[in-house]
Amino acid sequence: MTEKRGIPKTYLRFRETYPEVAGNYEALGKSLSQLGALDAKTVALVKLALAVAQQREGGVHSAARKGLEAGLEADEMKQVALMAITTIGFSSAMAAFTWVEDIVGGE
C-alpha cells in the first residue's frame, strides 16, 4: 500500500483549524449518502465514478479509501476506472486507474 492510503495531511490540518466547517461538510456528505435507496457499496461506486469522470485525483483517492471502508474490492474500483474509457477517453481513464491503484495497490 502507499502513503496516499491515509487521509491527506492537508485535510487533517483543515479539520483542526476549522472543525465546525469540516464537521458540517462531513455531516452533509453522510446525510446525502444515506438519503435514498442506495446501499453503502453502491454509493461508494457512484462517488468513485463521479470523481473519475471529473478527473479529480484527490476525489478518486478519497472515493477509493471510502470504497474500501464500504467493502468494495480493488477489482470493482479498477473496473469503474476502466469503464470510463469509452466516456472520458483512454488517457483520462488510465490516469484515474493509476489513482485508484495509489490506494488499492497495483499488480
C-alpha positions as CSV (number, residue, x, y, z in Angstrom):
1,M,0.0,0.0,0.0
2,T,1.1,3.6,-0.4
3,E,1.4,6.7,1.7
4,K,-1.6,8.1,-0.1
5,R,-3.8,5.5,1.6
6,G,-4.4,7.6,4.7
7,I,-6.4,10.8,4.9
8,P,-4.2,13.7,3.5
9,K,-2.4,15.8,6.0
10,T,-3.9,18.9,4.4
11,Y,-7.4,17.8,5.2
12,L,-6.4,16.8,8.7
13,R,-4.9,20.3,9.2
14,F,-8.1,21.8,7.8
15,R,-10.2,19.8,10.3
16,E,-8.0,21.0,13.1
17,T,-8.1,24.6,12.0
18,Y,-11.8,24.7,11.0
19,P,-13.5,22.0,13.0
20,E,-17.0,23.4,12.6
21,V,-16.7,23.8,8.8
22,A,-15.2,20.3,8.5
23,G,-17.9,18.8,10.7
24,N,-20.7,20.4,8.7
25,Y,-19.1,19.2,5.4
26,E,-18.7,15.7,6.7
27,A,-22.3,15.7,8.1
28,L,-23.6,16.8,4.7
29,G,-21.7,14.0,2.9
30,K,-23.1,11.5,5.4
31,S,-26.6,12.8,5.1
32,L,-26.5,12.7,1.3
33,S,-25.1,9.2,1.2
34,Q,-28.0,8.0,3.4
35,L,-30.7,9.9,1.6
36,G,-32.1,7.3,-0.6
37,A,-32.3,3.7,-1.6
38,L,-28.6,3.1,-2.5
39,D,-26.6,0.8,-0.2
40,A,-23.2,1.8,1.0
41,K,-21.3,-0.1,-1.7
42,T,-23.4,1.4,-4.5
43,V,-22.9,4.9,-3.0
44,A,-19.1,4.3,-3.0
45,L,-19.1,3.2,-6.6
46,V,-21.1,6.2,-7.7
47,K,-18.9,8.6,-5.8
48,L,-15.8,6.9,-7.4
49,A,-17.4,7.2,-10.9
50,L,-18.1,10.9,-10.4
51,A,-14.5,11.6,-9.3
52,V,-13.2,9.6,-12.2
53,A,-15.4,11.4,-14.7
54,Q,-14.3,14.8,-13.3
55,Q,-10.6,13.8,-13.3
56,R,-10.2,14.7,-9.6
57,E,-7.2,12.9,-8.3
58,G,-7.9,13.7,-4.7
59,G,-11.5,12.8,-5.2
60,V,-10.6,9.4,-6.7
61,H,-8.2,8.8,-3.8
62,S,-10.9,9.7,-1.2
63,A,-13.6,7.6,-3.0
64,A,-11.2,4.6,-3.2
65,R,-10.4,4.9,0.5
66,K,-14.1,5.1,1.3
67,G,-14.8,2.3,-1.1
68,L,-12.5,0.0,0.8
69,E,-14.3,1.0,4.1
70,A,-17.6,0.2,2.4
71,G,-16.4,-3.3,1.5
72,L,-15.6,-2.8,-2.2
73,E,-12.9,-4.9,-3.7
74,A,-9.9,-3.4,-5.6
75,D,-11.1,-5.1,-8.8
76,E,-14.5,-3.4,-8.5
77,M,-13.0,0.0,-8.2
78,K,-10.5,-0.6,-11.1
79,Q,-13.4,-1.7,-13.3
80,V,-15.1,1.7,-12.7
81,A,-12.0,3.4,-14.0
82,L,-11.7,1.1,-17.0
83,M,-15.4,1.6,-17.8
84,A,-14.7,5.3,-18.2
85,I,-12.5,4.6,-21.3
86,T,-15.4,4.9,-23.7
87,T,-16.8,8.0,-21.9
88,I,-13.8,10.2,-20.9
89,G,-11.1,8.7,-23.2
90,F,-8.3,6.2,-22.8
91,S,-5.7,8.5,-21.3
92,S,-8.1,10.1,-18.8
93,A,-9.3,6.7,-17.7
94,M,-5.8,5.4,-17.4
95,A,-4.9,8.4,-15.1
96,A,-7.9,7.6,-12.9
97,F,-6.9,3.9,-12.9
98,T,-3.5,4.8,-11.5
99,W,-5.2,7.0,-8.9
100,V,-7.3,4.0,-7.8
101,E,-4.1,1.9,-7.7
102,D,-2.5,4.5,-5.5
103,I,-5.0,3.5,-2.8
104,V,-5.8,-0.2,-3.5
105,G,-2.4,-1.2,-4.9
106,G,-1.4,-2.4,-8.3
107,E,-0.2,-5.6,-9.7
